[in-house]
Amino acid sequence: MKDTVTPATVGIIGGRGQFGAWTTRILESRGIRVIASDLGSEISNQEVVARSDAVIIAVPIGVTARVICEIAPDLRPEQAVLDLTSVKTPFVEALQALPCEVLSLHPMFSPSVGAAKGQRCVVCPVRGGAMGAFFRALLIEEGIELIDMTPEQHDRTMAIVQGVTHFQAIAAAHCLAELGFDPQVSLAAASPVYRIRLAMIGRILAQNPRLYAEIQIFNPYVRDALAAMERSSRALFEAVADRDVDRFVAEFERARRGLRGFERTALEESDRLIAALGSSQR
């Protein structure tokens, strides 16, 4: 890789997690030595730093600040630190204070999906250098598209991409529980769109609730986004409660204008998903 420095040893703090394991596989396949610490491991975070050329922080959002502060005194200028945290702005100041290269990443996929080729990863450069360039090139070699954003752009975007969409899914499942509704019973008479929507709701609820709670709570822009969604929900609810078809249609049209033409792309894309779903059930 041109104009890059390849680390001989990479340390992963949080190495037993999904992304820790995924990163380990990629690095070891290229002959790079990996050492890792995690809860209950014999090696400490400080030992990982001492023995590594680059350090990857792959821990829950709620402990990221503590880990950054813990390892900061032991970092050397020639090292690089990468974090894989889903929220960026709360940690920018601490990352900028580190004495080495810093690259802040957010893979927009779960390692459970299998091959990463064709997936996206947001990159928030903090302090660039040759080792950071190596990791960028490595992700591109894996077929991952890199999207550069500032930390603020990232968190404002993720307030919608993650904050609102996750909240809607969790709220929908919460509503089903409140109603005592068994989704399994409904599948016999389900439309393809409902099946896809229910699958996405179930996918989120099948995962670690603390991760989803921390995304909602640590991203400083989520609260405003959810407040806007609450206002929109109230406007639609009031149209239904008042049995006002024209008002509901007007709100529907307002929502469609907000998509700025994306609804046509969405219709084509969802048609392909529906067709794929039908093929998988044959």
C-alpha positions as CSV (number, residue, x, y, z in Angstrom):
1,M,0.0,0.0,0.0
2,K,1.6,3.3,-1.2
3,D,2.3,6.0,1.4
4,T,1.2,3.8,4.3
5,V,2.8,2.2,7.3
6,T,1.7,-1.4,8.0
7,P,1.6,-2.1,11.8
8,A,3.4,-5.3,12.8
9,T,1.1,-5.7,15.9
10,V,-2.4,-4.4,16.4
11,G,-4.0,-4.3,19.8
12,I,-7.8,-4.5,20.2
13,I,-9.5,-3.3,23.4
14,G,-12.8,-5.2,23.4
15,G,-11.4,-8.0,21.3
16,R,-14.1,-10.5,22.2
17,G,-16.9,-8.5,20.8
18,Q,-18.3,-8.9,17.3
19,F,-16.2,-6.2,15.7
20,G,-13.2,-7.2,17.7
21,A,-13.4,-10.7,16.3
22,W,-14.1,-9.4,12.8
23,T,-11.2,-7.0,12.8
24,T,-8.9,-9.8,14.2
25,R,-9.8,-12.1,11.2
26,I,-9.0,-9.4,8.7
27,L,-5.7,-8.4,10.2
28,E,-4.5,-12.0,10.9
29,S,-5.4,-13.0,7.3
30,R,-2.7,-10.4,6.2
31,G,-0.1,-11.7,8.6
32,I,-0.5,-9.0,11.2
33,R,-0.2,-10.0,14.8
34,V,-3.2,-9.2,17.0
35,I,-3.4,-9.0,20.8
36,A,-6.6,-8.3,22.6
37,S,-8.0,-7.4,26.0
38,D,-11.5,-7.6,27.2
39,L,-13.5,-8.1,30.4
40,G,-11.9,-11.0,32.3
41,S,-8.8,-11.3,30.0
42,E,-5.4,-11.8,31.5
43,I,-3.8,-8.9,29.5
44,S,-4.7,-5.4,30.5
45,N,-5.5,-2.4,28.3
46,Q,-2.2,-0.8,29.2
47,E,-0.3,-4.0,28.2
48,V,-2.1,-3.9,24.9
49,V,-1.0,-0.3,24.3
50,A,2.6,-1.1,25.3
51,R,2.9,-4.0,22.9
52,S,1.1,-2.6,19.9
53,D,1.8,-0.3,16.9
54,A,-1.9,0.5,16.6
55,V,-4.7,0.2,19.1
56,I,-8.4,-0.3,18.1
57,I,-11.0,0.6,20.7
58,A,-14.1,-1.7,20.1
59,V,-15.9,-1.2,23.4
60,P,-19.5,-0.2,24.3
61,I,-20.3,3.5,23.9
62,G,-20.8,3.9,27.6
63,V,-17.2,3.0,28.5
64,T,-15.4,4.6,25.5
65,A,-14.5,7.8,27.3
66,R,-13.1,5.9,30.2
67,V,-11.0,3.6,28.0
68,I,-9.6,6.6,26.0
69,C,-8.6,8.4,29.3
70,E,-7.2,5.1,30.7
71,I,-4.8,4.5,27.8
72,A,-3.9,8.1,27.0
73,P,-0.8,8.3,29.3
74,D,0.7,5.2,27.7
75,L,0.3,6.1,24.1
76,R,3.4,7.0,22.0
77,P,3.5,9.5,19.1
78,E,4.4,6.9,16.5
79,Q,1.3,4.8,17.3
80,A,-2.3,5.1,15.9
81,V,-5.6,4.8,17.7
82,L,-8.8,3.8,16.0
83,D,-12.2,3.8,17.6
84,L,-15.3,2.0,16.2
85,T,-17.9,3.9,18.3
86,S,-21.4,4.6,17.0
87,V,-21.4,8.1,18.4
88,K,-18.6,10.6,17.8
89,T,-19.0,14.1,19.2
90,P,-18.8,13.2,22.9
91,F,-15.4,11.8,22.4
92,V,-13.8,14.2,20.0
93,E,-12.0,16.3,22.6
94,A,-10.5,13.3,24.3
95,L,-9.3,11.8,21.0
96,Q,-7.8,15.1,19.9
97,A,-5.8,15.2,23.1
98,L,-4.0,11.9,22.3
99,P,-0.4,12.2,21.2
100,C,-0.7,10.0,18.2
101,E,-2.6,9.4,14.9
102,V,-6.3,9.0,15.4
103,L,-8.9,7.6,13.0
104,S,-12.5,7.4,14.1
105,L,-14.6,4.8,12.3
106,H,-18.2,3.7,12.3
107,P,-18.9,0.5,10.3
108,M,-22.5,0.8,9.1
109,F,-23.1,-2.9,9.2
110,S,-23.0,-5.8,11.6
111,P,-20.3,-8.5,11.2
112,S,-23.2,-11.0,11.5
113,V,-24.3,-10.1,7.9
114,G,-21.3,-12.1,6.6
115,A,-19.2,-10.6,3.8
116,A,-18.5,-6.9,4.3
117,K,-18.1,-6.3,0.6
118,G,-20.4,-3.6,-0.6
119,Q,-21.0,-2.3,2.9
120,R,-20.3,1.3,4.1
121,C,-18.1,2.7,6.9
122,V,-18.1,6.3,8.0
123,V,-14.7,7.8,8.6
124,C,-14.1,10.8,10.9
125,P,-10.5,11.8,10.5
126,V,-9.1,13.3,13.7
127,R,-5.3,13.3,13.2
128,G,-4.2,11.6,9.9
129,G,-1.0,9.8,9.1
130,A,0.6,6.9,7.3
131,M,-0.8,4.2,9.6
132,G,-4.3,5.7,9.4
133,A,-3.9,5.5,5.6
134,F,-3.1,1.8,5.9
135,F,-6.3,1.1,7.7
136,R,-8.3,3.1,5.2
137,A,-6.7,1.2,2.3
138,L,-7.4,-2.1,4.2
139,L,-11.1,-1.4,4.4
140,I,-11.2,-0.5,0.7
141,E,-9.5,-3.8,-0.1
142,E,-12.3,-5.5,1.9
143,G,-14.7,-4.0,-0.5
144,I,-16.1,-1.4,2.0
145,E,-17.1,2.0,0.8
146,L,-15.7,4.8,3.0
147,I,-17.8,7.9,3.7
148,D,-15.9,10.9,5.1
149,M,-17.8,13.0,7.6
150,T,-17.0,15.4,10.5
151,P,-18.0,14.1,13.9
152,E,-20.9,16.5,14.0
153,Q,-22.1,15.6,10.5
154,H,-21.9,11.9,11.6
155,D,-24.0,12.4,14.8
156,R,-26.6,14.6,13.1
157,T,-27.0,12.0,10.4
158,M,-27.0,9.0,12.8
159,A,-29.7,10.8,14.9
160,I,-32.0,9.8,12.0
161,V,-30.3,6.7,10.5
162,Q,-30.1,5.1,13.9
163,G,-31.9,7.2,16.5
164,V,-35.3,7.6,14.8
165,T,-35.4,4.3,13.0
166,H,-34.3,2.2,16.0
167,F,-36.7,4.1,18.2
168,Q,-39.6,3.5,15.8
169,A,-38.8,-0.2,15.7
170,I,-38.6,-0.5,19.5
171,A,-41.7,1.5,20.0
172,A,-43.6,-0.7,17.5
173,A,-42.6,-3.8,19.4
174,H,-43.5,-2.2,22.7
175,C,-46.9,-1.4,21.2
176,L,-47.4,-5.0,20.2
177,A,-46.6,-6.1,23.7
178,E,-49.0,-3.6,25.2
179,L,-51.8,-4.8,22.9
180,G,-51.0,-8.5,23.7
181,F,-50.6,-9.0,19.9
182,D,-48.7,-12.2,18.8
183,P,-46.8,-11.3,15.5
184,Q,-46.5,-15.0,14.7
185,V,-50.3,-15.3,14.3
186,S,-50.3,-12.4,11.9
187,L,-47.8,-13.8,9.5
188,A,-50.3,-16.2,7.9
189,A,-52.2,-13.2,6.5
190,A,-49.2,-10.8,6.2
191,S,-48.4,-8.7,3.2
192,P,-44.8,-8.8,1.9
193,V,-44.2,-5.2,3.2
194,Y,-45.4,-6.2,6.6
195,R,-43.2,-9.2,6.7
196,I,-40.1,-7.1,5.8
197,R,-41.0,-4.5,8.4
198,L,-41.7,-7.1,11.1
199,A,-38.3,-8.7,10.2
200,M,-36.5,-5.4,10.7
201,I,-38.3,-4.8,14.0
202,G,-37.4,-8.3,15.2
203,R,-33.8,-8.0,14.0
204,I,-33.3,-5.0,16.3
205,L,-35.1,-6.5,19.3
206,A,-33.0,-9.7,18.9
207,Q,-29.8,-7.7,19.7
208,N,-28.1,-6.1,22.7
209,P,-30.6,-3.6,24.3
210,R,-27.7,-1.7,26.0
211,L,-26.2,-0.8,22.6
212,Y,-29.5,0.6,21.4
213,A,-30.1,2.5,24.6
214,E,-26.6,4.0,24.4
215,I,-27.0,5.1,20.8
216,Q,-30.2,6.9,21.8
217,I,-28.8,8.5,25.0
218,F,-25.2,9.4,24.0
219,N,-25.9,11.0,20.6
220,P,-26.7,14.6,21.6
221,Y,-28.8,15.1,18.5
222,V,-31.2,12.2,19.0
223,R,-33.5,14.0,21.4
224,D,-34.4,16.8,19.0
225,A,-35.0,14.3,16.2
226,L,-37.3,12.2,18.5
227,A,-39.2,15.4,19.5
228,A,-39.8,16.2,15.8
229,M,-41.1,12.6,15.3
230,E,-43.4,13.0,18.3
231,R,-44.9,16.2,16.7
232,S,-45.4,14.4,13.4
233,S,-47.0,11.4,15.0
234,R,-49.3,13.7,17.0
235,A,-50.4,15.5,13.8
236,L,-51.3,12.3,12.1
237,F,-52.9,10.8,15.2
238,E,-55.1,13.9,15.6
239,A,-56.3,13.6,11.9
240,V,-57.2,9.9,12.6
241,A,-58.9,10.7,15.9
242,D,-61.0,13.5,14.3
243,R,-61.8,11.2,11.3
244,D,-60.5,13.9,9.0
245,V,-59.5,12.2,5.8
246,D,-58.5,15.5,4.0
247,R,-56.2,16.5,6.8
248,F,-54.6,13.1,6.9
249,V,-54.1,13.3,3.1
250,A,-52.5,16.7,3.5
251,E,-50.1,15.4,6.1
252,F,-49.3,12.4,3.9
253,E,-48.5,14.8,0.9
254,R,-46.3,16.9,3.2
255,A,-44.4,13.8,4.2
256,R,-44.0,12.7,0.6
257,R,-42.6,16.2,-0.4
258,G,-40.1,15.8,2.4
259,L,-38.6,12.7,0.6
260,R,-37.7,14.9,-2.3
261,G,-38.3,12.3,-4.9
262,F,-36.7,9.4,-3.0
263,E,-40.1,7.7,-2.8
264,R,-39.7,6.6,-6.4
265,T,-36.3,5.0,-5.8
266,A,-37.7,3.4,-2.6
267,L,-40.6,1.9,-4.5
268,E,-38.2,0.2,-7.0
269,E,-35.9,-1.0,-4.2
270,S,-38.7,-2.4,-2.1
271,D,-40.1,-4.1,-5.2
272,R,-36.8,-6.0,-5.5
273,L,-36.9,-6.9,-1.8
274,I,-40.4,-8.2,-2.1
275,A,-39.5,-10.3,-5.1
276,A,-36.5,-11.7,-3.3
277,L,-38.7,-12.5,-0.3
278,G,-41.1,-14.3,-2.5
279,S,-38.3,-16.3,-4.1
280,S,-36.9,-17.4,-0.8
281,Q,-40.3,-18.8,0.3
282,R,-40.7,-21.1,-2.6
